Amino acid sequence: MSPRRSGLIEDLADLSVRLPPTVSVLLAIGAYLAFHFLPARLFPIPAPAQGMPGPQVIPMFIATVSRYLQYIVPFALLLGALVGWYQRSRQRTP
C-alpha cells in the first residue's frame, strides 16, 4: 500500500501548526496580499487582437487561480495557527 499523500492545504496547515501563531498570521496576510495584487501587476491581460485569444489565456488563467488562492491559502494558514495555538494552550494547562 502506498503512503498517504497530503495536499497543498494540509501541508500549509501542518506548517502553520509548527510556527508561532504570530508568524502564521503574518504569512496569511502576506499570502493574501501577494495573491491579490501581484498577478495583476506581473501578468496584465493584453487587449484582444482580431480573433486571436491566445495571448490572453495565460494571464486570465493566472488571475483566476490567484483569485481563489487569495482566500484558500490564508484560510489554511490561519486554521493551522488556530490549531497550533489550541495545542500549545492545552499542553501548558495541567
SVG drawing of the C-alpha trace seen along z (x, -y; Angstrom):
<svg xmlns="http://www.w3.org/2000/svg" viewBox="-12 -46 20 48">
<polyline fill="none" stroke="black" stroke-width="0.4" points="0.0,0.0 1.4,-3.4 1.9,-6.1 -0.8,-8.7 -0.2,-11.8 -1.2,-15.1 -2.4,-18.1 -1.2,-21.7 -3.8,-22.9 -2.9,-20.1 0.8,-20.9 0.2,-24.6 -1.9,-23.9 0.8,-21.5 3.5,-24.1 1.4,-26.7 0.8,-24.5 4.6,-24.3 5.2,-28.0 4.4,-30.6 0.8,-32.0 2.2,-35.5 4.3,-34.2 1.4,-32.3 -0.9,-35.3 1.8,-37.4 2.2,-34.8 -1.5,-34.7 -1.7,-38.4 1.3,-38.3 -0.2,-35.5 -3.5,-37.3 -1.7,-40.5 0.5,-38.6 -2.3,-36.7 -4.4,-39.8 -2.0,-42.3 0.9,-40.6 -0.9,-38.7 -2.5,-41.9 0.9,-43.7 3.1,-40.8 0.6,-39.4 -1.5,-42.2 -4.2,-41.0 -3.4,-42.3 -6.0,-43.9 -7.6,-41.3 -6.2,-41.0 -8.5,-40.4 -9.9,-36.9 -6.8,-35.7 -7.4,-35.0 -4.1,-33.2 -2.1,-36.0 -5.0,-36.4 -5.3,-32.8 -2.3,-32.5 -2.8,-35.9 -6.5,-35.1 -5.8,-31.7 -3.2,-33.1 -5.7,-35.8 -8.5,-33.1 -6.3,-30.8 -4.9,-33.6 -8.5,-34.9 -9.2,-31.6 -5.9,-31.1 -6.0,-34.6 -8.7,-33.1 -7.7,-29.4 -4.1,-29.8 -4.6,-32.4 -7.5,-30.3 -5.3,-27.2 -2.6,-29.2 -5.0,-30.8 -6.6,-27.4 -3.2,-25.9 -2.3,-28.8 -5.5,-28.3 -4.9,-24.6 -1.3,-25.2 -2.4,-27.8 -5.0,-25.4 -2.5,-22.6 0.0,-24.8 -2.6,-26.1 -3.6,-22.5 0.0,-21.5 0.5,-24.3 -2.6,-23.6 -2.2,-20.6"/>
</svg>
